[in-house]
Amino acid sequence: MLSKVLSKSSCASCKFCCSFRRQSLWETPLFPQETVDKLSSENEYGVVGKFRMSQTVQGVRFGRLILENNYRTDNPEEEVPCTFLDPQKGCILKGEDKPFDCSIWPLRIMDKNGELVIALTPTCPTIGATPSEKLVELVKSELGQRIYEYAKTHPYIIKEYREKFPIIG
């Protein structure tokens, strides 16, 4: 759906959303328990992920991809790619295994003072810090509703609101 506002070639050449600095580890993908089970042992992708399991939220247990052990230096600007990122092909995960957070990047569903909002991650090099009219229109129509519905049944994807994230839905 985001392909209506994001160029696939721009995203493929950038991959910014698939790498994390230490201060952005809060944005590492969250995976439901069944996907964690699949990806943390030998699987069809040939890559085994390491996960930190979190508490259960509304009956759903989830895990966060562990990347902290992959840093080679103490430089806070050093970036570590997602375990499931192939530098040539991009994300190797199929749709059913890809985290929802990844499929809606650079959007985030966030809790701002008890209210759910859809915000734009201002660090996306392709979109930039200001949402386009086309992106706002997409969120206010079909995509926004889909994100809100998913968040109701998967509340673990809801992140705490951060200043500087423009609210667009």
C-alpha positions in Angstrom: 0.0 0.0 0.0 2.8 2.4 0.8 4.1 1.8 -2.7 1.6 4.4 -3.7 3.9 7.1 -2.1 7.2 5.3 -1.8 9.3 4.3 -4.8 10.4 0.7 -4.5 13.7 1.5 -6.1 14.4 4.3 -3.6 13.6 2.0 -0.7 15.7 -0.8 -2.1 18.7 1.4 -2.5 18.4 3.0 1.0 17.4 0.3 3.5 17.7 2.9 6.3 14.6 1.4 8.0 16.4 -2.0 8.2 19.4 -0.9 10.3 19.5 0.4 13.9 21.8 2.6 16.0 21.8 1.9 19.7 19.4 4.8 20.4 16.9 3.4 17.9 16.8 -0.2 19.2 13.3 0.7 20.5 12.3 0.4 16.8 13.6 -3.0 16.2 10.9 -5.3 14.8 8.4 -7.1 17.0 7.4 -10.6 16.1 4.5 -12.7 17.4 5.4 -15.9 19.2 4.7 -18.3 16.3 7.0 -16.3 14.0 9.7 -16.1 16.7 9.4 -19.9 17.0 9.8 -20.3 13.2 12.7 -17.8 12.8 14.7 -18.7 15.9 15.6 -22.2 14.6 16.5 -23.6 11.2 14.0 -22.2 8.7 13.4 -21.7 5.0 15.4 -18.4 5.0 18.6 -20.0 6.1 19.1 -17.3 8.7 18.4 -17.8 12.4 17.3 -14.8 14.4 17.9 -14.2 18.1 14.9 -12.8 20.1 14.1 -11.4 23.5 10.7 -12.5 24.5 8.5 -9.9 26.1 5.4 -10.2 28.2 2.0 -11.2 26.9 -0.3 -8.4 25.9 -3.9 -9.3 25.5 -3.1 -12.9 25.1 -0.3 -12.4 22.5 3.3 -13.1 23.4 5.8 -11.4 21.2 9.6 -11.1 20.8 11.9 -8.3 19.8 14.8 -9.0 17.5 18.1 -8.8 19.4 20.8 -6.8 17.7 22.8 -5.4 20.6 25.5 -8.1 20.4 26.2 -7.2 16.8 27.8 -3.8 17.3 31.6 -3.9 16.7 32.5 -0.5 18.2 31.4 1.9 21.0 30.4 4.5 18.4 26.8 5.5 19.0 26.3 6.2 15.3 27.3 2.7 14.2 24.4 1.0 12.5 23.6 -2.7 12.6 21.4 -4.2 9.9 18.4 -6.4 10.7 19.2 -10.1 10.8 16.8 -10.7 7.9 18.3 -8.0 5.6 20.1 -9.2 2.5 22.3 -6.2 1.3 21.6 -7.1 -2.3 17.9 -8.2 -2.2 16.5 -6.4 0.8 14.3 -8.1 3.3 14.3 -11.8 2.8 11.1 -12.4 4.8 7.8 -13.4 3.1 4.7 -11.3 3.8 3.4 -13.7 6.5 6.6 -13.5 8.5 7.4 -9.8 8.0 6.6 -7.7 11.1 3.7 -5.3 10.7 6.0 -2.5 11.9 8.2 -3.1 8.8 5.3 -3.3 6.4 4.0 0.2 7.4 7.4 2.0 7.8 7.9 5.0 8.0 4.6 5.1 9.8 4.1 4.2 13.4 1.0 3.6 15.5 1.6 5.5 18.8 0.0 6.2 22.1 -0.1 9.9 22.8 -1.6 10.6 26.2 -4.0 7.6 25.9 -5.0 8.3 22.3 -3.9 6.2 19.4 -2.3 8.2 16.6 -0.5 7.4 13.3 2.8 9.3 13.1 5.5 9.6 10.5 9.0 8.6 11.5 10.9 11.8 10.6 14.1 10.0 9.7 13.0 8.2 6.6 15.4 9.6 3.9 12.9 8.9 1.1 9.8 10.5 2.6 11.5 13.1 4.8 10.3 14.7 8.0 7.2 16.3 6.4 4.3 14.1 5.2 3.2 14.7 1.6 -0.4 15.4 0.8 -0.5 12.0 -0.9 0.7 10.2 2.2 -1.8 12.0 4.4 -4.6 11.1 2.0 -3.5 7.4 2.0 -3.5 7.3 5.8 -6.8 9.0 6.1 -8.4 6.6 3.7 -7.6 2.9 3.6 -4.2 2.5 5.2 -5.1 4.4 8.5 -8.1 2.2 9.1 -6.0 -1.0 8.5 -3.3 0.2 11.0 -5.9 1.0 13.7 -7.6 -2.3 13.3 -4.3 -4.2 13.5 -3.3 -2.3 16.6 -6.6 -3.3 18.3 -5.8 -7.0 17.9 -2.0 -6.6 18.3 -1.5 -3.9 20.9 2.2 -4.8 21.4 2.9 -2.8 18.2 1.8 0.4 19.8 4.7 2.6 20.7 4.9 5.5 23.1 4.6 8.8 21.2 7.8 10.7 20.7 8.1 14.4 20.0 9.1 15.4 16.5 7.0 12.6 15.0 4.4 14.4 12.8 0.9 13.0 13.5 -0.9 12.3 10.3 -3.8 10.2 11.4 
